[in-house]
Amino acid sequence: MGESKFKKILYSRWFIFLSLLAFIWLGLVLTKAVYKKYQLDQEIESLKIEINKMDKKEQELTNLINYLGSQNSLEKEAREKLNLKKEGESVLMVSETDLAKDLAGSSGQRSPASSEEKLAPENNLVKWWKFFFKR
């Protein structure tokens, strides 16, 4: 007799309805958990990519620090920015205008810094006119 009561409860409309609601609720919770895991996996992948980029940048900066601390770099900076020289060296300074004159003289062309072009500087109105109308 106990078995028939149990079967009656199992096959009742209320039990089936509550079981269906429980399965739907479990399905929603499971779907939400799977979606959350997918989002976290995507974020982990993007963070791994960012870590790789940062590692490469760190390596580049380390190489730059090592280079700037080397003797060759210090010597180059001293030569270029401070105009220093080593013992026994002689320095030859060539200005750009002298170089342009030499190049123009050797090729037979006028130099861009000729006296005709440098006589009267163009005013802004003429420059704009040339810019827009290509005269």
C-alpha positions in Angstrom: 0.0 0.0 0.0 2.9 2.3 0.7 4.1 1.7 -2.8 0.9 2.8 -4.4 0.9 6.1 -2.4 4.5 6.7 -3.6 3.5 6.0 -7.2 0.5 8.3 -6.8 2.7 11.1 -5.6 5.3 10.5 -8.3 2.7 10.7 -11.1 0.7 13.6 -9.6 0.5 16.8 -11.6 2.0 18.9 -8.8 5.1 16.7 -8.6 5.6 16.7 -12.3 5.1 20.5 -12.4 7.6 21.1 -9.6 10.1 18.7 -11.1 9.8 20.5 -14.5 10.4 23.9 -12.7 13.4 22.4 -10.9 14.9 21.2 -14.2 14.3 24.6 -15.9 15.9 26.4 -12.9 18.9 24.0 -12.9 19.3 24.5 -16.7 19.3 28.3 -16.3 21.8 28.1 -13.5 24.0 25.8 -15.5 23.8 28.0 -18.6 24.7 31.0 -16.6 27.7 29.2 -15.1 28.9 28.0 -18.5 28.6 31.6 -20.0 30.5 33.0 -17.0 33.3 30.4 -17.5 33.4 31.4 -21.2 33.8 35.1 -20.4 36.5 34.3 -17.9 38.4 32.2 -20.4 38.2 35.0 -22.9 39.5 37.5 -20.4 42.3 35.1 -19.4 43.4 34.8 -23.1 43.4 38.6 -23.6 45.4 39.0 -20.4 47.9 36.4 -21.6 48.3 38.3 -24.9 48.8 41.5 -22.9 51.4 39.8 -20.7 53.3 38.7 -23.8 53.3 42.2 -25.2 54.5 43.6 -21.9 57.3 41.0 -21.8 58.4 41.9 -25.2 58.4 45.6 -24.3 60.3 44.9 -21.1 62.9 43.0 -23.1 63.2 45.9 -25.6 63.6 48.4 -22.7 66.2 46.1 -21.0 68.2 46.0 -24.2 67.9 49.8 -24.6 69.1 50.3 -21.0 72.0 47.9 -21.6 72.9 49.7 -24.8 72.7 53.2 -23.2 74.9 52.1 -20.3 77.6 50.7 -22.6 80.8 52.4 -23.4 80.0 52.7 -27.1 76.8 54.6 -26.4 78.4 57.0 -23.9 81.2 57.7 -26.4 78.7 58.3 -29.2 76.6 60.7 -27.0 79.7 62.6 -25.9 80.8 63.0 -29.6 77.4 64.1 -30.9 76.0 66.2 -28.1 79.0 67.5 -26.2 81.3 67.8 -29.2 84.1 65.9 -27.5 86.9 63.9 -29.1 89.4 61.3 -28.2 93.0 62.0 -27.6 94.9 62.2 -30.8 91.8 62.7 -33.0 91.3 65.8 -35.1 87.8 67.1 -35.9 86.7 68.5 -39.2 83.5 70.6 -39.2 81.6 71.0 -42.5 78.6 73.3 -42.6 75.6 72.5 -44.6 75.9 75.6 -46.8 79.5 74.7 -47.7 78.4 71.1 -48.5 75.6 72.4 -50.7 78.0 74.8 -52.6 80.4 71.9 -53.1 77.7 69.6 -54.4 76.3 72.3 -56.7 79.7 73.2 -58.1 80.6 69.6 -58.8 77.3 68.7 -60.5 77.1 72.0 -62.5 73.7 72.9 -61.0 72.6 75.8 -59.0 72.5 75.3 -55.3 69.1 75.6 -53.6 70.6 78.4 -51.4 71.5 80.6 -54.3 71.4 84.4 -54.0 68.5 84.8 -56.4 66.1 82.8 -54.2 67.4 84.3 -51.0 67.0 88.0 -52.0 63.3 88.5 -51.0 61.6 86.0 -48.6 58.1 85.2 -49.6 55.3 86.5 -47.4 52.6 84.2 -46.1 50.0 85.3 -48.7 52.2 84.2 -51.6 53.0 80.9 -49.8 49.3 80.2 -49.4 48.6 81.1 -53.0 51.3 78.7 -54.2 50.0 76.0 -51.8 46.4 76.2 -53.1 46.9 77.1 -56.8 50.4 75.6 -57.4 51.8 78.6 -59.2 
